[in-house]
């Protein structure tokens, strides 16, 4: 009886496109009360690797170039049905070819059904997100592999560049899902998957970064321009190249873009203590972050300012003796001798240099600095020339110093006064 027996329906294979629904309906003729209807979704497979090949007739072979990336299995086969059947021996070869390399595969006859088949036994899917400060990758493997994943920093965007291991950065793994939190996601901050004696480096697939930084020279200061599209805290430190390394030196300078603030630009000023200094910038609110090295260009337009800095170094030495001497003014006013700074406002950079020098004299040497930029209120009440004459008289009474910062603008004004 139909109701008490088990039916098994067998049907040959038929082609179906990836990502399509397949509907199968069945009934008996004549009608025996059996009707089946079911559907199946054919899994959408990602596109295969893009490769190149060349026919070499003189040696009866096909050369196949594997694209840069993970290693691929490569073989020649005969497409006689749905499955591509292997070539008869001794022509059958199935070779694992590393990314960026090529292989020469021999064939017996050049027939229309001769095909090239490439596939990867391992695929990586990247789900890393900067907004969550999280590195996340899923491993799809034909075999149940459970490699160990750790962070490494790739020197350049080139896949052949070395990737240096980062200590104590092992990712957690659950059913081939690898996650590591508190990470400054970057295209060159990668996972190294290690299994027994082999390893593979897989980097985040996104090419954009959550933040960027640039540097400019402003007087005796480095001005850092930080742009971030996520809330983050940043640290910066000056460093000097020693033996190919640039280790950060105290003090550290920090700036924060708080939670809830819109994406924007942050500015951080660092004093230049040694000519040729570089600066390291990194995110300080995560455990694993890249350190970006910036060395400002002072080879062209900053030579004049830096030359002036060197000349002012000699002046500062003299002023050190003047400001920190045991001498006190005759009129009993406490403090060191006054220093009147005179300059020509050549440019914004030059004004920044003047202010930086004045601050160094005041804070570092204890000088009583007189600078018009610092006394806008008194200057506005008295006027520029009366203020200047009053300051010059005071410097003369207290046997202070008039320091003229010589520049191209100063030279032009001098020639006009002659």
C-alpha beads as a LAMMPS data file, in Angstrom:
LAMMPS data file: protein, C-alpha beads

418 atoms
417 bonds

1 atom types
1 bond types

-500.0 500.0 xlo xhi
-500.0 500.0 ylo yhi
-500.0 500.0 zlo zhi

Masses

1 110.0

Atoms # bond

1 1 1 0.000 0.000 0.000
2 1 1 1.135 3.552 -0.664
3 1 1 0.509 4.684 2.902
4 1 1 2.608 1.871 4.427
5 1 1 5.629 1.879 2.105
6 1 1 8.630 4.198 1.807
7 1 1 9.237 5.890 -1.499
8 1 1 12.652 7.084 -2.691
9 1 1 12.849 9.364 -5.684
10 1 1 16.076 9.541 -7.645
11 1 1 16.827 11.976 -10.439
12 1 1 19.925 12.894 -12.346
13 1 1 21.782 16.177 -11.693
14 1 1 20.895 19.321 -13.579
15 1 1 22.634 22.745 -13.681
16 1 1 21.383 25.657 -11.577
17 1 1 22.716 29.185 -11.330
18 1 1 24.292 30.425 -8.130
19 1 1 21.912 32.359 -5.871
20 1 1 18.723 31.012 -7.542
21 1 1 15.786 29.151 -5.980
22 1 1 15.140 25.667 -7.416
23 1 1 11.544 24.383 -7.196
24 1 1 10.954 20.648 -7.576
25 1 1 7.408 19.250 -7.951
26 1 1 6.464 15.582 -8.320
27 1 1 3.267 13.578 -8.752
28 1 1 2.416 10.119 -9.996
29 1 1 0.686 9.322 -13.302
30 1 1 -1.895 7.999 -12.911
31 1 1 -2.618 9.754 -9.649
32 1 1 -1.732 7.500 -6.728
33 1 1 -2.187 10.171 -4.077
34 1 1 1.529 11.075 -3.971
35 1 1 2.495 14.708 -4.544
36 1 1 5.732 16.431 -3.498
37 1 1 6.763 20.036 -3.815
38 1 1 9.934 21.535 -2.320
39 1 1 12.324 24.382 -3.038
40 1 1 16.044 24.839 -2.525
41 1 1 18.217 27.950 -2.525
42 1 1 21.477 27.423 -4.354
43 1 1 24.168 29.054 -2.230
44 1 1 25.637 32.147 -3.848
45 1 1 29.322 31.541 -4.280
46 1 1 31.763 34.460 -4.472
47 1 1 33.400 35.015 -7.849
48 1 1 36.452 32.958 -8.555
49 1 1 40.000 34.357 -8.655
50 1 1 41.058 36.449 -11.628
51 1 1 44.057 34.751 -13.218
52 1 1 46.011 34.754 -16.466
53 1 1 47.275 31.888 -18.573
54 1 1 49.305 31.263 -21.703
55 1 1 49.436 28.392 -24.166
56 1 1 52.946 27.031 -24.767
57 1 1 52.509 24.698 -27.776
58 1 1 56.196 23.821 -28.154
59 1 1 56.178 21.985 -24.818
60 1 1 52.453 21.053 -24.901
61 1 1 51.696 22.891 -21.662
62 1 1 49.495 25.624 -20.211
63 1 1 51.160 28.235 -17.962
64 1 1 48.898 29.640 -15.235
65 1 1 49.698 32.776 -13.184
66 1 1 48.040 32.891 -9.754
67 1 1 47.100 36.414 -8.559
68 1 1 48.694 37.915 -5.461
69 1 1 47.037 36.690 -2.289
70 1 1 46.480 33.285 -0.751
71 1 1 47.741 30.104 -2.404
72 1 1 45.381 28.359 -4.853
73 1 1 44.994 24.798 -6.031
74 1 1 45.463 24.602 -9.824
75 1 1 44.845 21.762 -12.256
76 1 1 43.870 20.964 -15.849
77 1 1 40.723 18.927 -16.347
78 1 1 38.225 17.758 -18.986
79 1 1 34.749 19.339 -18.771
80 1 1 32.760 16.335 -19.982
81 1 1 29.727 16.771 -17.695
82 1 1 28.870 18.848 -14.657
83 1 1 32.089 17.808 -12.960
84 1 1 35.448 18.572 -14.506
85 1 1 37.237 15.225 -14.696
86 1 1 40.941 14.885 -14.079
87 1 1 43.342 14.185 -16.936
88 1 1 44.700 10.667 -17.407
89 1 1 48.033 9.928 -15.872
90 1 1 50.809 10.965 -16.150
91 1 1 49.277 14.323 -17.175
92 1 1 47.133 14.754 -14.093
93 1 1 48.641 17.342 -11.722
94 1 1 46.964 19.171 -8.858
95 1 1 49.396 21.768 -7.516
96 1 1 49.161 24.292 -4.657
97 1 1 50.570 27.513 -6.153
98 1 1 51.471 30.453 -3.856
99 1 1 49.965 33.850 -4.644
100 1 1 51.950 35.839 -7.206
101 1 1 53.582 32.707 -8.722
102 1 1 52.942 30.593 -11.819
103 1 1 52.902 26.917 -12.791
104 1 1 53.325 25.030 -16.071
105 1 1 50.834 22.156 -16.498
106 1 1 51.310 19.579 -19.299
107 1 1 48.438 18.177 -21.362
108 1 1 48.028 15.228 -23.745
109 1 1 45.705 16.678 -26.368
110 1 1 44.495 20.241 -26.904
111 1 1 40.774 19.537 -27.053
112 1 1 37.815 21.956 -26.616
113 1 1 36.878 20.470 -23.256
114 1 1 40.337 21.138 -21.736
115 1 1 39.798 23.584 -18.857
116 1 1 41.795 25.287 -16.124
117 1 1 40.390 24.933 -12.617
118 1 1 41.487 27.052 -9.656
119 1 1 40.083 27.034 -6.144
120 1 1 41.040 27.894 -2.618
121 1 1 40.582 25.489 0.259
122 1 1 40.543 28.475 2.667
123 1 1 38.600 31.743 2.449
124 1 1 38.668 34.711 4.819
125 1 1 35.757 37.092 5.354
126 1 1 36.562 40.393 7.034
127 1 1 34.081 42.013 9.409
128 1 1 36.455 44.452 11.124
129 1 1 34.931 47.828 12.011
130 1 1 36.621 51.011 13.160
131 1 1 33.495 52.217 14.963
132 1 1 33.714 49.227 17.337
133 1 1 37.544 49.177 17.568
134 1 1 37.340 45.502 16.666
135 1 1 39.189 43.141 14.347
136 1 1 36.891 40.306 13.263
137 1 1 37.447 37.669 10.585
138 1 1 35.660 34.439 9.682
139 1 1 37.583 31.489 8.289
140 1 1 35.860 29.208 5.790
141 1 1 37.900 26.078 5.224
142 1 1 37.205 22.793 3.520
143 1 1 38.911 21.073 6.421
144 1 1 38.081 21.775 10.086
145 1 1 41.165 23.891 10.759
146 1 1 41.585 25.953 13.916
147 1 1 44.715 28.066 13.387
148 1 1 45.972 30.607 15.900
149 1 1 45.481 34.280 14.970
150 1 1 47.747 37.080 16.232
151 1 1 48.294 40.683 15.182
152 1 1 51.200 41.833 13.051
153 1 1 52.122 45.172 11.457
154 1 1 52.876 45.117 7.727
155 1 1 55.604 47.586 6.743
156 1 1 53.895 48.594 3.486
157 1 1 50.687 47.993 1.572
158 1 1 52.526 45.506 -0.642
159 1 1 51.504 41.931 0.175
160 1 1 55.145 40.871 -0.102
161 1 1 56.190 43.304 2.649
162 1 1 57.233 41.805 6.004
163 1 1 54.646 41.706 8.797
164 1 1 56.127 42.179 12.273
165 1 1 54.445 40.315 15.131
166 1 1 52.811 42.266 17.967
167 1 1 53.211 40.556 21.360
168 1 1 50.246 39.515 23.516
169 1 1 47.741 39.991 20.686
170 1 1 46.106 36.570 20.290
171 1 1 42.521 36.741 19.030
172 1 1 39.705 34.715 20.567
173 1 1 38.270 31.946 18.363
174 1 1 34.823 30.371 18.343
175 1 1 33.833 28.090 15.454
176 1 1 36.395 29.697 13.129
177 1 1 35.293 33.252 14.056
178 1 1 38.285 35.312 15.222
179 1 1 37.727 38.504 17.256
180 1 1 40.121 40.927 18.928
181 1 1 38.821 44.065 20.666
182 1 1 40.421 47.436 21.435
183 1 1 42.196 47.600 18.073
184 1 1 42.870 50.678 15.941
185 1 1 41.696 49.080 12.675
186 1 1 44.095 49.821 9.836
187 1 1 44.760 48.156 6.424
188 1 1 48.317 47.312 7.529
189 1 1 47.387 45.972 10.987
190 1 1 46.733 42.344 10.080
191 1 1 45.987 38.884 11.439
192 1 1 48.662 36.230 11.111
193 1 1 46.993 32.797 10.985
194 1 1 49.432 30.103 12.108
195 1 1 48.898 26.350 11.842
196 1 1 51.738 23.967 12.654
197 1 1 54.693 25.114 10.523
198 1 1 52.766 27.326 8.092
199 1 1 51.230 30.783 8.381
200 1 1 49.180 33.219 6.335
201 1 1 48.742 36.990 6.759
202 1 1 45.275 38.417 6.145
203 1 1 44.716 42.179 6.413
204 1 1 41.443 44.104 6.753
205 1 1 39.805 44.447 3.358
206 1 1 38.808 48.096 3.868
207 1 1 41.357 50.588 2.559
208 1 1 40.120 53.651 4.480
209 1 1 41.339 54.643 7.938
210 1 1 39.261 56.146 10.734
211 1 1 41.730 58.982 11.343
212 1 1 44.552 60.828 9.633
213 1 1 47.220 63.265 10.750
214 1 1 49.500 65.796 9.070
215 1 1 52.231 68.046 10.464
216 1 1 53.406 71.564 9.699
217 1 1 56.126 73.765 11.170
218 1 1 54.951 76.917 12.930
219 1 1 57.831 78.856 14.412
220 1 1 59.478 76.687 17.040
221 1 1 56.483 74.394 17.187
222 1 1 55.110 71.415 15.316
223 1 1 51.420 71.774 14.571
224 1 1 49.591 68.438 14.262
225 1 1 46.320 68.414 12.327
226 1 1 44.221 65.378 13.320
227 1 1 40.981 64.428 11.580
228 1 1 38.873 61.600 13.006
229 1 1 35.441 60.281 12.097
230 1 1 35.099 58.358 15.379
231 1 1 35.453 59.425 19.031
232 1 1 39.066 58.760 20.026
233 1 1 41.987 59.926 22.151
234 1 1 45.387 60.568 20.596
235 1 1 48.887 60.838 22.014
236 1 1 51.980 62.354 20.457
237 1 1 55.630 62.483 21.450
238 1 1 58.810 63.831 19.923
239 1 1 61.466 61.307 18.981
240 1 1 64.998 61.179 17.597
241 1 1 66.255 58.621 15.093
242 1 1 68.767 56.279 16.714
243 1 1 69.901 53.096 15.027
244 1 1 66.961 52.963 12.655
245 1 1 64.424 53.382 15.483
246 1 1 62.535 56.426 16.698
247 1 1 61.511 55.876 20.299
248 1 1 59.104 58.391 21.882
249 1 1 60.531 60.705 24.526
250 1 1 58.771 62.371 27.461
251 1 1 56.591 64.332 27.764
252 1 1 53.496 62.942 26.052
253 1 1 50.932 65.303 24.532
254 1 1 47.301 64.226 24.311
255 1 1 44.096 65.427 22.693
256 1 1 40.621 63.846 22.720
257 1 1 37.582 63.900 20.475
258 1 1 34.816 63.105 22.994
259 1 1 31.883 60.754 22.536
260 1 1 28.955 62.353 20.745
261 1 1 30.983 65.060 19.020
262 1 1 30.721 65.292 15.225
263 1 1 33.706 64.292 13.061
264 1 1 36.141 67.170 12.830
265 1 1 39.717 68.390 13.086
266 1 1 41.845 68.474 16.227
267 1 1 45.016 70.539 16.622
268 1 1 47.978 69.736 18.838
269 1 1 51.095 71.921 19.278
270 1 1 54.472 70.413 20.194
271 1 1 57.601 72.483 20.934
272 1 1 60.660 71.671 18.845
273 1 1 63.594 71.202 21.208
274 1 1 66.071 69.692 18.729
275 1 1 66.293 70.497 15.028
276 1 1 65.372 67.489 12.913
277 1 1 62.960 66.099 15.497
278 1 1 60.229 63.736 14.353
279 1 1 56.927 63.043 16.056
280 1 1 55.068 59.795 16.735
281 1 1 51.262 59.888 16.819
282 1 1 48.971 57.056 17.911
283 1 1 45.582 56.312 19.424
284 1 1 45.859 56.033 23.198
285 1 1 42.344 54.744 23.961
286 1 1 42.938 51.247 22.519
287 1 1 45.309 48.376 23.372
288 1 1 46.696 47.783 19.872
289 1 1 47.432 50.781 17.662
290 1 1 49.773 51.784 14.899
291 1 1 52.277 54.554 15.581
292 1 1 52.519 56.983 12.705
293 1 1 55.898 58.641 12.265
294 1 1 55.957 62.185 10.890
295 1 1 59.154 64.071 10.101
296 1 1 58.458 67.680 9.016
297 1 1 60.141 68.926 5.863
298 1 1 62.537 71.739 6.689
299 1 1 64.626 71.444 3.552
300 1 1 63.301 74.501 1.688
301 1 1 61.109 77.259 3.037
302 1 1 62.010 76.701 6.687
303 1 1 65.770 77.106 6.289
304 1 1 65.571 80.832 6.989
305 1 1 63.549 80.337 10.151
306 1 1 65.791 77.555 11.406
307 1 1 68.857 79.628 10.683
308 1 1 67.290 82.361 12.746
309 1 1 66.697 79.829 15.514
310 1 1 70.395 78.976 15.582
311 1 1 71.331 82.641 15.750
312 1 1 68.859 83.205 18.555
313 1 1 70.494 80.382 20.463
314 1 1 73.562 82.579 20.910
315 1 1 71.356 85.463 21.994
316 1 1 69.604 83.260 24.564
317 1 1 72.977 82.334 26.050
318 1 1 73.781 86.004 26.575
319 1 1 70.310 86.706 27.933
320 1 1 70.669 83.834 30.374
321 1 1 73.483 85.708 32.047
322 1 1 71.510 88.937 31.838
323 1 1 68.176 87.646 33.189
324 1 1 69.475 85.296 35.869
325 1 1 72.267 87.421 37.222
326 1 1 72.320 88.555 40.812
327 1 1 71.806 92.174 39.707
328 1 1 68.556 93.881 40.669
329 1 1 67.210 97.173 39.296
330 1 1 68.229 100.373 41.091
331 1 1 64.611 101.371 41.727
332 1 1 63.984 98.264 43.780
333 1 1 61.529 96.622 41.410
334 1 1 61.733 92.838 41.935
335 1 1 62.663 90.562 39.044
336 1 1 65.381 90.415 36.372
337 1 1 66.293 92.955 33.780
338 1 1 63.604 93.630 31.141
339 1 1 64.017 92.437 27.555
340 1 1 62.280 94.413 24.812
341 1 1 61.690 92.379 21.642
342 1 1 61.583 94.324 18.379
343 1 1 60.742 92.553 15.120
344 1 1 59.198 92.916 11.691
345 1 1 55.928 90.994 11.119
346 1 1 57.155 89.212 7.994
347 1 1 54.742 86.263 8.068
348 1 1 52.576 84.114 10.322
349 1 1 55.476 81.693 10.760
350 1 1 57.766 84.540 11.753
351 1 1 55.232 85.797 14.320
352 1 1 55.003 82.280 15.708
353 1 1 58.773 82.201 16.057
354 1 1 58.763 85.543 17.884
355 1 1 56.095 84.358 20.328
356 1 1 57.882 81.060 20.901
357 1 1 61.155 82.869 21.657
358 1 1 59.412 85.274 24.019
359 1 1 57.765 82.410 25.875
360 1 1 61.073 80.558 26.167
361 1 1 62.775 83.670 27.573
362 1 1 59.958 84.259 30.046
363 1 1 59.292 80.692 31.216
364 1 1 62.725 79.148 30.767
365 1 1 65.052 82.001 31.722
366 1 1 62.823 84.126 33.920
367 1 1 63.228 87.254 31.800
368 1 1 60.804 90.172 32.085
369 1 1 59.854 90.136 28.383
370 1 1 58.181 93.160 26.785
371 1 1 56.361 92.204 23.586
372 1 1 53.618 94.188 21.864
373 1 1 51.746 91.009 20.961
374 1 1 51.311 90.333 24.683
375 1 1 50.160 93.822 25.613
376 1 1 47.355 94.545 23.205
377 1 1 45.364 96.388 25.924
378 1 1 48.112 98.819 26.897
379 1 1 49.163 99.235 23.303
380 1 1 45.623 100.130 22.279
381 1 1 45.286 102.746 25.045
382 1 1 48.653 104.464 24.591
383 1 1 49.297 103.917 20.879
384 1 1 52.134 102.050 19.181
385 1 1 54.843 104.756 19.299
386 1 1 54.144 106.000 22.869
387 1 1 54.150 102.390 24.092
388 1 1 57.459 101.745 22.331
389 1 1 59.094 104.895 23.767
390 1 1 57.853 104.045 27.253
391 1 1 59.250 100.525 27.075
392 1 1 62.584 101.725 25.706
393 1 1 62.877 104.242 28.554
394 1 1 62.142 101.572 31.141
395 1 1 64.715 99.220 29.621
396 1 1 67.277 102.023 29.720
397 1 1 66.548 102.852 33.377
398 1 1 66.783 99.226 34.474
399 1 1 69.809 98.472 32.275
400 1 1 67.882 95.845 30.341
401 1 1 68.269 94.597 26.785
402 1 1 66.683 95.598 23.490
403 1 1 66.652 92.533 21.284
404 1 1 66.141 93.199 17.567
405 1 1 65.159 90.144 15.556
406 1 1 66.766 90.782 12.199
407 1 1 64.948 89.512 9.098
408 1 1 64.289 90.487 5.511
409 1 1 61.407 92.662 6.604
410 1 1 63.632 94.360 9.187
411 1 1 66.248 95.007 6.517
412 1 1 63.658 96.592 4.207
413 1 1 62.405 98.888 7.003
414 1 1 65.996 99.834 7.897
415 1 1 66.729 100.887 4.311
416 1 1 63.544 102.967 4.219
417 1 1 64.557 104.840 7.382
418 1 1 67.998 105.661 6.056

Bonds

1 1 1 2
2 1 2 3
3 1 3 4
4 1 4 5
5 1 5 6
6 1 6 7
7 1 7 8
8 1 8 9
9 1 9 10
10 1 10 11
11 1 11 12
12 1 12 13
13 1 13 14
14 1 14 15
15 1 15 16
16 1 16 17
17 1 17 18
18 1 18 19
19 1 19 20
20 1 20 21
21 1 21 22
22 1 22 23
23 1 23 24
24 1 24 25
25 1 25 26
26 1 26 27
27 1 27 28
28 1 28 29
29 1 29 30
30 1 30 31
31 1 31 32
32 1 32 33
33 1 33 34
34 1 34 35
35 1 35 36
36 1 36 37
37 1 37 38
38 1 38 39
39 1 39 40
40 1 40 41
41 1 41 42
42 1 42 43
43 1 43 44
44 1 44 45
45 1 45 46
46 1 46 47
47 1 47 48
48 1 48 49
49 1 49 50
50 1 50 51
51 1 51 52
52 1 52 53
53 1 53 54
54 1 54 55
55 1 55 56
56 1 56 57
57 1 57 58
58 1 58 59
59 1 59 60
60 1 60 61
61 1 61 62
62 1 62 63
63 1 63 64
64 1 64 65
65 1 65 66
66 1 66 67
67 1 67 68
68 1 68 69
69 1 69 70
70 1 70 71
71 1 71 72
72 1 72 73
73 1 73 74
74 1 74 75
75 1 75 76
76 1 76 77
77 1 77 78
78 1 78 79
79 1 79 80
80 1 80 81
81 1 81 82
82 1 82 83
83 1 83 84
84 1 84 85
85 1 85 86
86 1 86 87
87 1 87 88
88 1 88 89
89 1 89 90
90 1 90 91
91 1 91 92
92 1 92 93
93 1 93 94
94 1 94 95
95 1 95 96
96 1 96 97
97 1 97 98
98 1 98 99
99 1 99 100
100 1 100 101
101 1 101 102
102 1 102 103
103 1 103 104
104 1 104 105
105 1 105 106
106 1 106 107
107 1 107 108
108 1 108 109
109 1 109 110
110 1 110 111
111 1 111 112
112 1 112 113
113 1 113 114
114 1 114 115
115 1 115 116
116 1 116 117
117 1 117 118
118 1 118 119
119 1 119 120
120 1 120 121
121 1 121 122
122 1 122 123
123 1 123 124
124 1 124 125
125 1 125 126
126 1 126 127
127 1 127 128
128 1 128 129
129 1 129 130
130 1 130 131
131 1 131 132
132 1 132 133
133 1 133 134
134 1 134 135
135 1 135 136
136 1 136 137
137 1 137 138
138 1 138 139
139 1 139 140
140 1 140 141
141 1 141 142
142 1 142 143
143 1 143 144
144 1 144 145
145 1 145 146
146 1 146 147
147 1 147 148
148 1 148 149
149 1 149 150
150 1 150 151
151 1 151 152
152 1 152 153
153 1 153 154
154 1 154 155
155 1 155 156
156 1 156 157
157 1 157 158
158 1 158 159
159 1 159 160
160 1 160 161
161 1 161 162
162 1 162 163
163 1 163 164
164 1 164 165
165 1 165 166
166 1 166 167
167 1 167 168
168 1 168 169
169 1 169 170
170 1 170 171
171 1 171 172
172 1 172 173
173 1 173 174
174 1 174 175
175 1 175 176
176 1 176 177
177 1 177 178
178 1 178 179
179 1 179 180
180 1 180 181
181 1 181 182
182 1 182 183
183 1 183 184
184 1 184 185
185 1 185 186
186 1 186 187
187 1 187 188
188 1 188 189
189 1 189 190
190 1 190 191
191 1 191 192
192 1 192 193
193 1 193 194
194 1 194 195
195 1 195 196
196 1 196 197
197 1 197 198
198 1 198 199
199 1 199 200
200 1 200 201
201 1 201 202
202 1 202 203
203 1 203 204
204 1 204 205
205 1 205 206
206 1 206 207
207 1 207 208
208 1 208 209
209 1 209 210
210 1 210 211
211 1 211 212
212 1 212 213
213 1 213 214
214 1 214 215
215 1 215 216
216 1 216 217
217 1 217 218
218 1 218 219
219 1 219 220
220 1 220 221
221 1 221 222
222 1 222 223
223 1 223 224
224 1 224 225
225 1 225 226
226 1 226 227
227 1 227 228
228 1 228 229
229 1 229 230
230 1 230 231
231 1 231 232
232 1 232 233
233 1 233 234
234 1 234 235
235 1 235 236
236 1 236 237
237 1 237 238
238 1 238 239
239 1 239 240
240 1 240 241
241 1 241 242
242 1 242 243
243 1 243 244
244 1 244 245
245 1 245 246
246 1 246 247
247 1 247 248
248 1 248 249
249 1 249 250
250 1 250 251
251 1 251 252
252 1 252 253
253 1 253 254
254 1 254 255
255 1 255 256
256 1 256 257
257 1 257 258
258 1 258 259
259 1 259 260
260 1 260 261
261 1 261 262
262 1 262 263
263 1 263 264
264 1 264 265
265 1 265 266
266 1 266 267
267 1 267 268
268 1 268 269
269 1 269 270
270 1 270 271
271 1 271 272
272 1 272 273
273 1 273 274
274 1 274 275
275 1 275 276
276 1 276 277
277 1 277 278
278 1 278 279
279 1 279 280
280 1 280 281
281 1 281 282
282 1 282 283
283 1 283 284
284 1 284 285
285 1 285 286
286 1 286 287
287 1 287 288
288 1 288 289
289 1 289 290
290 1 290 291
291 1 291 292
292 1 292 293
293 1 293 294
294 1 294 295
295 1 295 296
296 1 296 297
297 1 297 298
298 1 298 299
299 1 299 300
300 1 300 301
301 1 301 302
302 1 302 303
303 1 303 304
304 1 304 305
305 1 305 306
306 1 306 307
307 1 307 308
308 1 308 309
309 1 309 310
310 1 310 311
311 1 311 312
312 1 312 313
313 1 313 314
314 1 314 315
315 1 315 316
316 1 316 317
317 1 317 318
318 1 318 319
319 1 319 320
320 1 320 321
321 1 321 322
322 1 322 323
323 1 323 324
324 1 324 325
325 1 325 326
326 1 326 327
327 1 327 328
328 1 328 329
329 1 329 330
330 1 330 331
331 1 331 332
332 1 332 333
333 1 333 334
334 1 334 335
335 1 335 336
336 1 336 337
337 1 337 338
338 1 338 339
339 1 339 340
340 1 340 341
341 1 341 342
342 1 342 343
343 1 343 344
344 1 344 345
345 1 345 346
346 1 346 347
347 1 347 348
348 1 348 349
349 1 349 350
350 1 350 351
351 1 351 352
352 1 352 353
353 1 353 354
354 1 354 355
355 1 355 356
356 1 356 357
357 1 357 358
358 1 358 359
359 1 359 360
360 1 360 361
361 1 361 362
362 1 362 363
363 1 363 364
364 1 364 365
365 1 365 366
366 1 366 367
367 1 367 368
368 1 368 369
369 1 369 370
370 1 370 371
371 1 371 372
372 1 372 373
373 1 373 374
374 1 374 375
375 1 375 376
376 1 376 377
377 1 377 378
378 1 378 379
379 1 379 380
380 1 380 381
381 1 381 382
382 1 382 383
383 1 383 384
384 1 384 385
385 1 385 386
386 1 386 387
387 1 387 388
388 1 388 389
389 1 389 390
390 1 390 391
391 1 391 392
392 1 392 393
393 1 393 394
394 1 394 395
395 1 395 396
396 1 396 397
397 1 397 398
398 1 398 399
399 1 399 400
400 1 400 401
401 1 401 402
402 1 402 403
403 1 403 404
404 1 404 405
405 1 405 406
406 1 406 407
407 1 407 408
408 1 408 409
409 1 409 410
410 1 410 411
411 1 411 412
412 1 412 413
413 1 413 414
414 1 414 415
415 1 415 416
416 1 416 417
417 1 417 418
